[in-house]
Amino acid sequence: MFKRLALVAVILIVGSVAASADTSSNTYTLGPTDTLLTGWTNTLTVTKFDPTLGTLNSVDLSFTDTITGSITVTTTGHRYIIPGAKYTNTMTLERPDTTVLLYVSPLDTVSRTSIYDASWTWSNLSVPATATDNPASAADDALFTGTGSLLLPVISSASQSVATDPTYSSITAQTMASLASLTVQYNYTPAPPKPPVDPTPEPGTLALLGLGLPLGGMWLRRKRQ
């Protein structure tokens, strides 16, 4: 009786632990296909939520586009001009059916004091922008559930322009790049573990074993005679 109560208690404790929520998070990144921020298309490969782990409650998505690099603006016209540049990038994360899942567009403007027929370079630029979907829709929960991987297209396109006096200033050099980063977090309830197996034989098993041993001994003695 005591042994059965102890087993029930263990099962109750295991069930209580299994009911608690858990999370699994991974970050996936993509870089440009060239050194100029002229646009690129690539694919993020995301690991799906394995339903054998438990019940998926929600999916949290965080999509970041970071512009990095340098821009050079040159002024002309024999006059003092305040150089400046504006640069932006549009990055779209799509579902496999090419519908938009998340969209982000970092934008920044740089400038400095006036210069006379000269060039100025802004280096070590880094501007991030993030879009989130927390939690994702029920349809996207289903999209991210299953075995294997999910392929999500990423499209990056950019533009740069002078921010002041375009008649006498122009962008003469640039080395820009955009980096995509997607963090996927699965919030789920773990599947309950299998209940422990009681290694102690039941009384009926012991009785059969006790009966079988004498019978086996009698059969061996008769065979020898």
URSULZI-V97858 format. One record per pair of residues at least 24 apart in sequence whose C-alpha atoms are under 10 Angstrom apart, sorted by the first residue. I is the first residue (numbers start at 1). J is the second residue. Records with the same first field share a line. If there is no record, write none. Layout:
# URSULZI-V97858
I = J, J
This chain:
# URSULZI-V97858
3 = 198, 200
4 = 198
7 = 195, 196, 197, 198
8 = 195
10 = 195, 196
11 = 192, 193, 194, 195, 196
12 = 195
14 = 192, 193, 194, 195, 196
15 = 191, 192, 193, 194, 195
16 = 192
17 = 189, 190, 191, 192, 193
18 = 54, 189, 190, 191, 192, 193
19 = 54, 188, 189, 190, 191, 192
20 = 188, 189, 190, 191
21 = 54, 55, 56, 57, 187, 188, 189, 190
22 = 54, 56, 57, 186, 187, 188, 189, 190
23 = 56, 57, 58, 59, 185, 186, 187, 188, 189, 190
24 = 49, 59, 184, 185, 186, 187, 188
25 = 59, 60, 61, 183, 184, 185, 186, 187
26 = 182, 183, 184, 185, 186
27 = 61, 62, 63, 181, 182, 183, 184, 185
28 = 63, 180, 181, 182, 183, 184
29 = 63, 64, 65, 179, 180, 181, 182, 183
30 = 65, 154, 178, 179, 180, 181, 182
31 = 66, 177, 178, 179, 180, 181
32 = 156, 176, 177, 178, 179, 180
33 = 177, 178
34 = 176, 177, 178
35 = 69, 174, 175, 176, 177, 178
36 = 69, 158, 174, 175, 176, 177, 178
37 = 67, 68, 69, 87, 88, 89, 156, 157, 158, 159, 160, 174, 175, 176, 177, 178
38 = 89, 156, 157, 158, 159, 160, 176, 177, 178
39 = 89, 90, 91, 155, 156, 157, 158, 159, 177, 178
40 = 91, 154, 155, 156, 157, 158, 177, 178
41 = 91, 92, 153, 154, 155, 156, 157
42 = 93, 151, 152, 153, 154, 155, 156, 180
43 = 93, 94, 96, 150, 151, 152, 153, 154, 155
44 = 93, 94, 149, 150, 151, 152, 153, 154, 180, 181, 182
45 = 148, 149, 150, 151, 152, 153
46 = 144, 148, 149, 150, 151, 152, 182, 183, 184
47 = 144, 145, 146, 147, 148, 149, 150, 151, 184
48 = 141, 142, 143, 144, 145, 146, 147, 148, 149, 150, 151, 184, 186
49 = 141, 142, 143, 144, 145, 146, 147, 148, 149, 150, 185, 186, 187, 188
50 = 144, 145, 146, 147, 148
51 = 145, 146, 147, 188, 190, 191
52 = 146, 147, 190, 191
53 = 188, 189, 190, 191, 192
54 = 187, 188, 189, 190, 191, 192
55 = 187, 188, 189, 190, 191
56 = 141, 142, 144, 145, 186, 187, 188, 189, 190
57 = 135, 138, 141, 186, 187, 188, 189
58 = 134, 135, 136, 137, 138, 140, 141, 142, 144, 185, 186, 187, 188
59 = 133, 134, 135, 136, 137, 138, 140, 141, 142, 144, 145, 184, 185, 186, 187, 188
60 = 132, 133, 134, 135, 136, 137, 141, 183, 184, 185, 186, 187
61 = 101, 102, 131, 132, 133, 134, 135, 136, 182, 183, 184, 185, 186
62 = 102, 130, 131, 132, 133, 134, 181, 182, 183, 184, 185
63 = 91, 92, 93, 101, 102, 103, 104, 129, 130, 131, 132, 133, 180, 181, 182, 183, 184
64 = 91, 102, 103, 104, 105, 106, 128, 129, 130, 131, 132, 179, 180, 181, 182, 183
65 = 89, 90, 91, 92, 103, 104, 105, 106, 127, 128, 129, 130, 131, 156, 178, 179, 180, 181, 182
66 = 91, 104, 105, 106, 107, 125, 126, 127, 128, 129, 130, 177, 178, 179, 180, 181
67 = 105, 106, 107, 108, 125, 126, 127, 128, 129, 158, 176, 177, 178, 179, 180
68 = 123, 124, 125, 126, 127, 128, 175, 176, 177, 178, 179
69 = 122, 123, 124, 125, 126, 127, 174, 175, 176, 177, 178
70 = 121, 122, 123, 124, 125, 126, 173, 174, 175, 176, 177
71 = 110, 120, 121, 122, 123, 124, 125, 160, 171, 172, 173, 174, 175, 176
72 = 119, 120, 121, 122, 123, 162, 170, 171, 172, 173, 174, 175
73 = 111, 118, 119, 120, 121, 122, 161, 162, 163, 169, 170, 171, 172, 173, 174
74 = 115, 116, 117, 118, 119, 120, 121, 162, 168, 169, 170, 171, 172, 173
75 = 114, 115, 116, 117, 118, 119, 120, 165, 166, 167, 168, 169, 170, 171, 172
76 = 115, 116, 117, 118, 119, 167, 168, 169, 170
77 = 116, 117, 167, 168, 169
78 = 116, 117, 118, 168
79 = 114, 115, 116, 117, 168
80 = 113, 114, 115, 116, 117, 118, 168
81 = 112, 113, 114, 115, 116, 117, 118, 164, 165, 168, 169
82 = 111, 112, 113, 114, 115, 116, 163, 164, 165, 169
83 = 110, 111, 112, 113, 114, 115, 116, 118, 119, 120, 121, 162, 163, 164, 165, 166, 168, 169, 170, 171
84 = 109, 110, 111, 112, 113, 114, 120, 121, 122, 161, 162, 163, 164, 165, 166, 169, 170, 171
85 = 109, 110, 111, 112, 121, 122, 160, 161, 162, 163, 164, 166, 169, 170, 171
86 = 110, 111, 159, 160, 161, 162, 163, 164
87 = 127, 158, 159, 160, 161, 162, 163, 176
88 = 127, 157, 158, 159, 160, 161, 178
89 = 127, 129, 156, 157, 158, 159, 160, 177, 178
90 = 155, 156, 157, 158, 159, 178
91 = 129, 154, 155, 156, 157, 158, 178, 179, 180
92 = 153, 154, 155, 156, 157, 180
93 = 152, 153, 154, 155, 156, 180, 182
94 = 151, 152, 153, 154, 155
95 = 140, 143, 150, 151, 152, 153, 154
96 = 143, 150, 151, 152, 153
97 = 152, 153
98 = 152, 153, 154
99 = 153
100 = 153, 154
101 = 132, 133, 136, 140, 152, 153
102 = 130, 131, 132, 133, 154, 182
103 = 130, 131, 132, 154, 155
104 = 128, 129, 130, 131, 132, 156, 180
105 = 129, 130, 131, 156, 157, 158
106 = 130, 158, 178
107 = 158, 159, 160
108 = 160
109 = 160, 161, 162, 163
110 = 162, 163
111 = 162, 163, 164
117 = 168, 169
118 = 169
119 = 169, 170, 171, 172, 173
120 = 171, 172
121 = 171, 172, 173, 174
122 = 174
123 = 174, 175, 176
124 = 176
125 = 176
126 = 176, 177, 178
127 = 178
128 = 178, 179, 180
130 = 180, 181, 182
131 = 182
132 = 182, 183
134 = 185
135 = 185, 186, 187
141 = 186
144 = 184, 186
145 = 186
154 = 180
155 = 180
156 = 180
